[in-house]
Amino acid sequence: MKFSFLVLGMGILLLLLVLKGSQPDGNGAMVLPLLTLLIVSEFGFITNGIGAFLGVKTLRADGLSVGPAIITVMCTVLSVVFMLLGIRLWPL
């Protein structure tokens, strides 16, 4: 469960980085390069997905409790958010 908690904290920081870095500057370009934003989004998606998987595994082994359940749900939500942000950032 420690890994899921650490991933959740890191995921929130990465989400702030992607949201702030994808804002246009004065010239209309993004603050951070597109490839950087896509890599950070993919990393956040994968790590939060692993955190959600390990959280579900812990909940099944130890039984349902509030703290680990909240962390697992938040890791799942962040994983989906990173996936959607990566799709939104991808130029078509």
Secondary structure, 3 states (H helix, E strand, C coil): CHHHHHHHHHHHHHHHHHHHHCCECCCCCECCCHHHHHHHHHHHHHHHHHHHHHHHHHHHHHCCCHHHHHHHHHHHHHHHHHHHHHHHHCCC
